[in-house]
Amino acid sequence: MADQLAIGSRRGLRPALPLLLPAYLWLTVAIFLPLSAMVFFSFMTDLPLAGKDWAFTLGNYAAFFSQSLYSTLLFASLRLGLEVTLWCVVIGYPAAYVLAKVLKGRSREAIFLLVILPFWSNGLVRIFSWAMVLREGGILDTALNAVLPFKINIDLMYSYPAVIIGLVHSYVPYMVLTCYLTLQAIDDSLIEAGRSLGASRRQVLWRVIIPLSMPGLIAGSALIFVPVVGSFMEPRILGGRTGTFYGTVIEDQFVAVFNWPLGAALSFILLAVVLIILALAAPVLRRAG
């Protein structure tokens, strides 16, 4: 019986191979080959350019453990990723619930359009827009001073809160979209059954809605946490000197210092740490899901 199933599965896979080939070819060219080159660079003393001598070494990985600066910045980036993910949950989940269960018709379409609007603009445009809002004498400072009877000075540029604001604005749509899909799939009769059995709105939320929408929360959190840990544009522009994180150091190695081997090693250390965190959290997340 098992042999027949295996033969049947192979026969069913053959017609799909031509359709899968372009996708796997694209993954190989766009992801596998660049990653393989970066792995090769991370074990080199210098780039294999004309006129430069190079050799294989573990010194690039040893530099991470010998200099406490890198581990400090890595922990700061992990903390940044957790905080941004938490704020995205606080802001994105209620918005997704309103879109899925409260709004109907054109009002839902209008709000949904506003949610996905950041995807239609360039990342640098969004960041510099926040710079115009958060700086001293900017839009927020001018608007509040025009309304309030007393003078206040709001200057959040080049600060940690500015980095949080920019990253949350960039990534909160991922949380809204993933939670919206799971919330919309929840049958309204389950909510009505809970209320008919005497459960309060809070009990229905904690015992019915949140458990059933947990896959969307988990997926959105993963989609946000992983890129935020290695982000560098928002910390660089909005954070200034306070925006030095692990991702900005990696960018400096590739762009400013031109030390690609060290930058590649730091990148794969970050990748390994993120994978370890996700692997350790997988049983808890699977049980919650």
JOLINFEN-V943683 format. One record per pair of residues at least 24 apart in sequence whose ideal C-beta (glycine too) atoms are under 7 Angstrom apart, sorted by the first residue. I is the first residue (numbers start at 1). J is the second residue. D is the distance in whole Angstrom. If there is no record, write none. Layout:
# JOLINFEN-V943683
I & J & D
I & J & D
This chain:
# JOLINFEN-V943683
38 & 264 & 4
38 & 267 & 7
39 & 268 & 7
41 & 260 & 5
41 & 261 & 5
41 & 264 & 4
42 & 261 & 6
42 & 264 & 4
42 & 265 & 4
42 & 268 & 6
44 & 261 & 5
45 & 261 & 7
46 & 261 & 7
47 & 260 & 5
60 & 261 & 5
60 & 262 & 5
60 & 265 & 4
61 & 265 & 5
61 & 269 & 7
63 & 262 & 6
64 & 265 & 7
64 & 266 & 6
64 & 269 & 5
70 & 266 & 7
73 & 244 & 7
73 & 245 & 6
73 & 246 & 4
73 & 249 & 6
74 & 246 & 5
74 & 270 & 7
74 & 273 & 7
76 & 245 & 6
77 & 229 & 5
77 & 245 & 5
77 & 246 & 4
77 & 247 & 6
78 & 229 & 6
80 & 228 & 6
80 & 245 & 6
81 & 225 & 5
81 & 228 & 4
81 & 229 & 4
83 & 164 & 6
84 & 164 & 6
84 & 167 & 5
84 & 168 & 6
84 & 171 & 7
84 & 224 & 6
84 & 228 & 5
85 & 221 & 5
85 & 224 & 5
85 & 225 & 5
87 & 164 & 7
87 & 168 & 5
88 & 168 & 6
88 & 171 & 6
88 & 172 & 5
88 & 175 & 4
88 & 224 & 5
89 & 175 & 6
89 & 217 & 7
89 & 221 & 7
91 & 168 & 7
91 & 172 & 5
92 & 172 & 5
92 & 175 & 3
92 & 176 & 4
92 & 179 & 6
92 & 220 & 7
93 & 175 & 7
93 & 179 & 5
93 & 217 & 7
95 & 176 & 5
96 & 176 & 5
96 & 179 & 4
96 & 180 & 4
96 & 183 & 6
97 & 183 & 6
99 & 180 & 5
100 & 180 & 5
100 & 183 & 4
100 & 184 & 4
101 & 183 & 6
115 & 173 & 5
115 & 176 & 5
116 & 173 & 6
118 & 169 & 7
118 & 170 & 7
118 & 173 & 6
119 & 173 & 6
123 & 170 & 7
123 & 233 & 6
124 & 233 & 7
126 & 169 & 7
126 & 170 & 6
127 & 166 & 6
127 & 233 & 6
127 & 234 & 6
127 & 237 & 5
127 & 238 & 6
130 & 165 & 6
130 & 166 & 5
130 & 169 & 7
130 & 238 & 6
131 & 157 & 6
131 & 237 & 6
131 & 238 & 6
134 & 162 & 5
157 & 238 & 7
158 & 239 & 6
158 & 240 & 3
158 & 241 & 7
158 & 242 & 6
159 & 242 & 6
160 & 239 & 7
160 & 242 & 6
162 & 238 & 4
162 & 239 & 6
163 & 234 & 6
163 & 235 & 5
163 & 238 & 5
163 & 239 & 4
163 & 243 & 5
166 & 234 & 4
166 & 238 & 5
167 & 228 & 6
167 & 231 & 6
167 & 234 & 5
170 & 234 & 7
171 & 224 & 5
171 & 228 & 6
174 & 220 & 5
174 & 223 & 5
174 & 224 & 6
175 & 220 & 4
175 & 224 & 6
178 & 216 & 4
178 & 219 & 5
178 & 220 & 4
178 & 223 & 7
179 & 213 & 6
179 & 216 & 4
179 & 217 & 6
179 & 220 & 6
181 & 216 & 6
182 & 213 & 4
182 & 215 & 6
182 & 216 & 3
183 & 213 & 5
183 & 216 & 7
186 & 212 & 5
186 & 213 & 7
214 & 288 & 5
214 & 289 & 5
215 & 289 & 5
218 & 285 & 5
218 & 288 & 7
218 & 289 & 6
222 & 278 & 7
226 & 274 & 6
229 & 270 & 7
229 & 274 & 6
230 & 270 & 6
246 & 270 & 6
